[in-house]
Amino acid sequence: MTLSVAQIDRETDELVGEWLTLTEVARRLDLSIGRAKQLLKDRKLIGVRRGGGEPQVPAVFLAGNDVVKGLPGTLTVLLDAGYDDVESLRWLFTPDETIPGSPVDAILAGRHTEVKRRAQALGF
């Protein structure tokens, strides 16, 4: 499987806010750049290109020296629902009054099961 990284639109870029390059992700997780790329290929993380250069990942996807708990499963459910990387980012970071906050806020608060349930409903 080759690494295919989408170009992001400005609106989604602004929703996300803080980004980390893949090199920064590798450093924070104490991994080689090859292993960091594998996290993208395996959909444990998603990254996009922002104006060229190497892929970038939302900073909130990392907690300490690990990927945020519940994120990889949610990304898999979104892929199964037909969402590409940019659509997944847009959904994760768009505020939803029923959560409250955004789905990524709920994941960070430990409510990843609820977020996965909502993501599953998107496929129907």
Buried (B, 14 or more C-beta within 10 A) or exposed (E): EEEEBBEBEEEBBEBBEEBBBBEBBBBBBEBEBEEBBBBBEEBBBBBBEBEEEBBBBBBBBBEEEEBBEBBBBBBBBBBEBEBBBBBBBBBBBEEBEEBEEBBBBBBBEEBBEBBBEBBBEBEE
